[in-house]
Amino acid sequence: MAENDRWVKFGRPKKEETEKKTKKVLLSMTEQQYQKMQRYQKMFGKNTLTSTLEYLIEQGEEKVLEELESFRGR
């Protein structure tokens, strides 16, 4: 083992300052909406409801952008 190898850090790589999630949003749901989100969480194999919501938002953004592109092409 080289001398510098013992100073190598393990674990997650450090995030850039712009990648850190510092803004919090309060979201209220009905019991039905909450149960639906929990079903989505299981379906998509996400660890948290937050990651499930982020996934759904990203998918929605992609769909909207595709629709805008097709609209522009007309």
N, C-alpha and C positions, 0 to 999 in steps of 0.2 A: 504494500500500500504506500503510495506516494505521500509525502508530507502534507500537501495541499488537500488530499482526498478527505481527510478527517474533518475539514471545515466546510465541506459541501453540505448545503441544507437540503432536507427532505421535506416532503409535503407539497401543498399547493403552491404554484408560482404566485408571486405577488401581483396584485392587480394594479393596472395603471390608475392614476387618480380619476381619469374620465370614465373608467369602467366601474367605479365603486357606486353602489346603489345607496344614496343618502336621502332621497325624497320618499316620503311615505304618503300613501293615499288611503283614506278611510272609505270602505265600500260597504254599504248596507244591502242585504238581500232578504227576500222572503224565505221561509223555510223550504218552499218548493224550489226556488232558484238555487239555494244552498245544496239541496239534495242532488239537483241536476249537475252542479259543479263537481260534487263528490263522485258521481257516476262518470263524468268526463275524466276526472283524475285517474280513476281506475282504468278506463278504456285506453287512455293515452300513456299509462304507466308513469305518470309524473309523481314526484315525491311530495309535493305541496300543492295547495290550491293556488298559491301565487304563481308557481311555475306553470300550472294548468292555464290560468288566466293569461299569462304572458304568451303561451303557445297559441291560444285562441286569438289573441290580438294580432300576433304576427301573421297567422293564417288569413285573418280578415284583411289586414293591410295588403298582403300579396294579392288577394282577390280584387280589392278595390283598385290597386294599381293596374292589374290586368284589364279591368273594365275601362279604366281611363285610357289606356293605350289603344284599346279597340275602338273607343269612342273618337279618339283623335284621328284614327286611320280612316274614318268615314268620310 
